[in-house]
Amino acid sequence: MPSLVLDIALSAERLRVVYQGRANRIQALSRDGRRVSIPSHHFRPFLTHEGIYGSFELQFNEEGELLSLRRLP
């Protein structure tokens, strides 16, 4: 199953546009240089008062559909 590793560092202030309805996707650059755009609701379980920070593994199928997103230790 294809996967990408993303390093995310988004402050609560930067995420405000998502919750104000002006944006609904989070764009990130994977460690191997690919740019991805992910619906922001997938990151909701990882959101804290500070924002979203950490490394995440994104698994997807051959058609590019998201299968799982998990925080790496």
GICORZI-V346965 format. One record per helix or strand. SS is the DSSP state (h for helix, s for strand). FROM is the first residue (numbers start at 1). LEN is the number of residues. If there is no record, write none. Layout:
<<SS & FROM & LEN> <SS & FROM & LEN>>
This chain:
<<s & 2 & 10> <h & 12 & 8> <s & 25 & 6> <s & 35 & 5> <h & 40 & 7> <s & 48 & 1> <s & 51 & 10> <s & 66 & 6>>
